[in-house]
Amino acid sequence: MAGPAMNVAVREFFASEPGYVLLLFVLFVVPRFLQRYRLPTAITSFALGAVASLGFTLYTYDATLKLLSTFGIVALFLFAGLEVDTDALKRGAKIITQHLAIRLAMLTMGTVGVAWWLGLGTRPAALVTLALITPSAGFILDSLGRLGLEPEEQFWVKSKVIATEILALSVLFVALQSSSVSRLVLASFALAAIIGILPWAFRVFAQRVAPYAPKSEFAFLIMMALLCAYATRLLGVYYLVGAFIVGLAARRFRDQLPAVASEQMLHAIEVFASFFAPFYFFAAGTSLHRDDFSLYSLALGMVFLAIAVPLRLLSVTGHRGLVLKEDQKRSVRIAAPMLPTLVFTLVIADILRERFDLSNEIFGALIIYTVCTTLIPGFLFGSPPPRYDSPELPPRPGGNEMVPPPLAD
């Protein structure tokens, strides 16, 4: 009797205010302590969530944690949208377009292969393939300054991962809404309506609210990101699409409302994300089940790694060598930082389990795959891994002022 009673007491403590204070301490101290071993803080937070859930049955259905994790994923993709610089993308438009064409070909062939191999339908097979080949832009952008890349290498990594993420979000929307033509058409109209309303909302805020409510831009941007995130969640395409398009809209509206895409705003969103992102990764860890991990899921994860990682590297190095006549070593320095898939894979794995009843073995294999790809760049480049849940702007040389990430002007 002592065992069950003790478990109940532990769960009650962690559901109380002191329990949440202890959780805050653990999430913000333990991951940073383990950074010395080149473990990204996001991976550590994720592992802590898994231990809490699998080992102690904590936070498995916690509404507070779910709300905090929603703030985290919304802030991360809002920041990713704010990072999109169309002028920078135009600089390498030809190469980026070819890169996207290669990704589409990989997605098509991967969908066919996964559907045949794992016996999945076309839509879930496409989502599994998307989870395997889509880089996580937020993670990668935050790591660039710590991997020792040259400015031009950083430009190509940043441009390619942002363009790939935009393509992946588009494919994700179509895959989730294509159960019928009518559903796809209605969902497309709904998404177009959301996109169409955003400029009007920004314009009204700039003209009617901002002049009389100084320094309210941050609250407005967060509110719009949350509203659009929940709207796209209702459409069945998860929170990230809505948050991302708000970031895009804010970036395009910076001439009329400069504060929403300024350096200070980027830093503010980063600080917001630095507080809430650990809760997202922790919550993702609590969603794991014991049945997700078996010898089969481990073997399948290793097969995913053995096939997808070399293909992803080769698709970048081969393309750049053929078109730009680039040295292979330099091409690898661009391809390797694009390997992490952490956030995108976690999101898609959750969607696959919720919407398509994905088997535990395939779900576990995707988790193993994304954890491994996320660890690769830090160990490969011999540098500290990025503090993904604590993004920060690089300091200006010789001063303490904050500057935008490289090539984001």
TALINMO-V651418 format. One record per helix or strand of 3 or more residues. SS is the DSSP state (H for helix, E for strand). FROM is the first residue (numbers start at 0). TO is the last residue. If there is no record, write none. Layout:
# TALINMO-V651418
ss={SS	SS}
from={FROM	FROM}
to={TO	TO}
This chain:
# TALINMO-V651418
ss={H	H	H	H	H	H	H	H	H	H	H	H	H	H	H	H	H	H	H	H}
from={1	16	40	62	85	92	121	136	150	180	216	237	257	262	289	294	327	341	359	387}
to={13	36	55	81	90	117	132	145	176	211	233	251	260	285	291	322	337	355	379	389}
